[in-house]
Amino acid sequence: MKNKVALITGASSGIGKSTAEAFAAKGAHVVVAARRKEELDTLVASIKAKGGKASAIQTDVSKSKDVEQMVAHTIKTFGRIDYAINNAGIEGELAPITELLEESWDKVMNINLKGVFLCMKHQAKAMIKGGHSGAIVNVGSVNSFLGFPAGSAYVTSKHGLIGLTTSVSAELAPQGIRVNLLCPGITVTPMHNRIRDLFGDDLYDKGIIPKVHLQRAGLPEEMAKAILFLCSDGSSYISGSTLTVDGGLTLTM
Ligand SMILES: NC(=O)c1ccc[n+]([C@@H]2O[C@H](COP(=O)([O-])OP(=O)(O)OC[C@H]3O[C@@H](n4cnc5c(N)ncnc54)[C@H](OP(=O)(O)O)[C@@H]3O)[C@@H](O)[C@H]2O)c1
């Protein structure tokens, strides 16, 4: 991955931040995107301090213009895109269907589903124009397969990513671009902490964690390793797939 270029959305915290650090550690040049510029700048400074190459671009993935600029910035800064990690996402308002606000539904869909569509649209154009092979990894969830009460918007957006990923995989395979969906289980990130605060420690410690075969939550670094694999030559025959990294949770639910 030395001197290859990775573009990572949702890199201001959690899984995206760890993924940017993991690519940089492998010698890739990274472009990190999210809405919070200060967090991105801190990440870029820490990658550069370790001898890596990185650049930040403030981006709201639900806005077409922002996404176009994000891709243009990547090409202008590093000349190409080899790997695109579409990780930005929100849990949104968690509420039963009878209470869920229309604007909350729209917000989750616009970031989690339309955002990935917009990103892939512009990333794929740049990759095809570059005339080289590439890999795209979208970030779904165990909720790409499983529903939960009060989670209809989030769950629907993550289910939608399966259809989006498999369709675009079929479209881009002839151009040498592989497209896959990473489906994390419970992962210790700011998102996880917010949900834990909402539902209480008991749901995690007595309800969910005992259902994980490995009896613990995952770490963002463990998701980053799986994303690196899906971009590496080690996964050269994997496209249109979902990779569940959940310590066994999905099989027990
Ligand atoms: N943690 C888990 O247990 C878990 C489990 C399954 C799946 N996932 C998925 O993993 C991905 C990363 O989540 P995380 O757990 O690392 O949560 P996180 O720490 O809250 O990170 C979410 C990232 O998405 C960015 N983001 C949100 N809205 C955005 C927007 N409109 N435009 C650009 N960036 C945006 C956030 O940055 P800004 O706020 O700065 O924009 C942040 O960098 C998400 O897609 C999530 O659904 C997480």
PDBQT file of the ligand as one rigid body, heavy atoms in Angstrom, charges set to zero:
ROOT
HETATM    1  N1  LIG A 301     -19.603   1.684  16.776  1.00  0.00    +0.000 N 
HETATM    2  C1  LIG A 301     -20.372   0.674  16.461  1.00  0.00    +0.000 C 
HETATM    3  O1  LIG A 301     -20.745  -0.126  17.337  1.00  0.00    +0.000 OA
HETATM    4  C2  LIG A 301     -20.797   0.455  15.029  1.00  0.00    +0.000 A 
HETATM    5  C3  LIG A 301     -21.420  -0.762  14.734  1.00  0.00    +0.000 A 
HETATM    6  C4  LIG A 301     -21.813  -0.999  13.426  1.00  0.00    +0.000 A 
HETATM    7  C5  LIG A 301     -21.586  -0.063  12.438  1.00  0.00    +0.000 A 
HETATM    8  N2  LIG A 301     -20.975   1.113  12.755  1.00  0.00    +0.000 N 
HETATM    9  C6  LIG A 301     -20.781   2.076  11.663  1.00  0.00    +0.000 C 
HETATM   10  O2  LIG A 301     -19.435   2.468  11.615  1.00  0.00    +0.000 OA
HETATM   11  C7  LIG A 301     -19.319   3.774  11.045  1.00  0.00    +0.000 C 
HETATM   12  C8  LIG A 301     -18.434   4.624  11.924  1.00  0.00    +0.000 C 
HETATM   13  O3  LIG A 301     -19.075   4.799  13.169  1.00  0.00    +0.000 OA
HETATM   14  P1  LIG A 301     -18.293   4.961  14.559  1.00  0.00    +0.000 P 
HETATM   15  O4  LIG A 301     -18.791   3.912  15.445  1.00  0.00    +0.000 OA
HETATM   16  O5  LIG A 301     -16.855   5.122  14.315  1.00  0.00    +0.000 OA
HETATM   17  O6  LIG A 301     -18.996   6.302  15.069  1.00  0.00    +0.000 OA
HETATM   18  P2  LIG A 301     -18.447   7.787  15.337  1.00  0.00    +0.000 P 
HETATM   19  O7  LIG A 301     -17.267   7.745  16.203  1.00  0.00    +0.000 OA
HETATM   20  O8  LIG A 301     -19.651   8.560  15.746  1.00  0.00    +0.000 OA
HETATM   21  O9  LIG A 301     -17.970   8.239  13.894  1.00  0.00    +0.000 OA
HETATM   22  C9  LIG A 301     -18.850   8.608  12.883  1.00  0.00    +0.000 C 
HETATM   23  C10 LIG A 301     -18.079   9.404  11.879  1.00  0.00    +0.000 C 
HETATM   24  O10 LIG A 301     -18.964   9.791  10.811  1.00  0.00    +0.000 OA
HETATM   25  C11 LIG A 301     -18.794  11.178  10.574  1.00  0.00    +0.000 C 
HETATM   26  N3  LIG A 301     -20.004  11.744  10.020  1.00  0.00    +0.000 N 
HETATM   27  C12 LIG A 301     -21.253  11.737  10.519  1.00  0.00    +0.000 A 
HETATM   28  N4  LIG A 301     -22.082  12.417   9.723  1.00  0.00    +0.000 NA
HETATM   29  C13 LIG A 301     -21.334  12.875   8.670  1.00  0.00    +0.000 A 
HETATM   30  C14 LIG A 301     -21.611  13.648   7.522  1.00  0.00    +0.000 A 
HETATM   31  N5  LIG A 301     -22.844  14.113   7.260  1.00  0.00    +0.000 N 
HETATM   32  N6  LIG A 301     -20.604  13.919   6.664  1.00  0.00    +0.000 NA
HETATM   33  C15 LIG A 301     -19.351  13.476   6.906  1.00  0.00    +0.000 A 
HETATM   34  N7  LIG A 301     -19.023  12.751   7.982  1.00  0.00    +0.000 NA
HETATM   35  C16 LIG A 301     -20.015  12.451   8.862  1.00  0.00    +0.000 A 
HETATM   36  C17 LIG A 301     -18.441  11.764  11.930  1.00  0.00    +0.000 C 
HETATM   37  O11 LIG A 301     -17.724  12.973  11.803  1.00  0.00    +0.000 OA
HETATM   38  P3  LIG A 301     -18.321  14.450  11.943  1.00  0.00    +0.000 P 
HETATM   39  O12 LIG A 301     -19.311  14.425  13.062  1.00  0.00    +0.000 OA
HETATM   40  O13 LIG A 301     -17.092  15.254  12.210  1.00  0.00    +0.000 OA
HETATM   41  O14 LIG A 301     -18.924  14.760  10.609  1.00  0.00    +0.000 OA
HETATM   42  C18 LIG A 301     -17.516  10.688  12.477  1.00  0.00    +0.000 C 
HETATM   43  O15 LIG A 301     -16.216  10.894  11.990  1.00  0.00    +0.000 OA
HETATM   44  C19 LIG A 301     -20.750   4.284  10.905  1.00  0.00    +0.000 C 
HETATM   45  O16 LIG A 301     -21.180   4.155   9.571  1.00  0.00    +0.000 OA
HETATM   46  C20 LIG A 301     -21.540   3.370  11.819  1.00  0.00    +0.000 C 
HETATM   47  O17 LIG A 301     -22.888   3.256  11.435  1.00  0.00    +0.000 OA
HETATM   48  C21 LIG A 301     -20.573   1.391  14.030  1.00  0.00    +0.000 A 
ENDROOT
TORSDOF 0
